[in-house]
Amino acid sequence: MKIKLGMSPCPNDTFIFYHLLHSGRFSIDLTIADIEELNRMAVRREFDITKVSSYAAGFVQENYRLLDAGAAVGKNCGPLLVAREEGSRAAPADARVGIPGRHTTAHLLYRLYADDRGKKEFMPFNRIMPALAQGLIDQGVIIHEGRFTYQSYRLKKVADLGAWWEEMTGLPIPLGGIIARRNLPPATVSDFTAALRQSILKASAEKGNPDAPLYDFIRQHAQELEANVINRHIDLYVNEYSLSLGGEGNRAFEKLFALAEGLAP
């Protein structure tokens, strides 16, 4: 069968999927899109298997289940709330706040942390820092490589939403995961999960070798092409939880799903 697969262009996703995509093991109809577009497509049930934000994963559980491989879970890796001014207060009621998508985990964390204050403006994640620098918004929740580059826009950190989550729950922050349709044959899901885990291990063996074809694929899709940023991104978001969620990773998703219940995107 042909698998309709979705993934983001972020370095952690291109890193983990590269060898699976080039293995010839599956017939794949691939879509590479911004994480919020993947979230919306999953809500519309357009994929067999796809990367989604954890917030979105909680709302599609009737039709999809979380895979044990490929997740973005970790510590000290969550979204940041940033502003132009040092010492800015988190989300004043009249603040215009840039959010990288209605269904993103960043949006859920902002809602929980700031009690949904401010005037939210949803936009692609790569537009938030330029919009802040230009004064079009007052604060922004940044994700992905923005964690490493926001200071180049002369922005200041207001709050680390991942650190806040970890302090509140005692768990790593589950940012995103790979989900599969519940009506897929169990053997297909099992084979795909095993192949994804093997793909991560193969990529990890090539990690740091900029001449490997893997890195050509990563650079082809990355928003930020600086090698140091790409490597830091992969180091942060591809870890032991990507290979297997384990007990702690599963508890983190369960906690996030419980906190998101009733908070429709």
Secondary structure, 3 states (H helix, E strand, C coil): CEEEEEECCCHHHHHHHHHHHCCCCCEEEEEECCHHHHHHHHHCCCCCEEEEEHHHHHHCCCCEEECCCCCEEECCCCCEEEECCCCCCCCCCCCEEEECCCCCHHHHHHHHHHCCCCEEEECCHHHHHHHHHCCCCCEEEECCCHHHHHHHHCCEEEEEHHHHHHHHHCCCEEEEEEEEECCCCHHHHHHHHHHHHHHHHHHHHCCCCCCCHHHHHHHHHCCCCCHHHHHHHHHHHCCHHHHCCHHHHHHHHHHHHHHHCCCCC
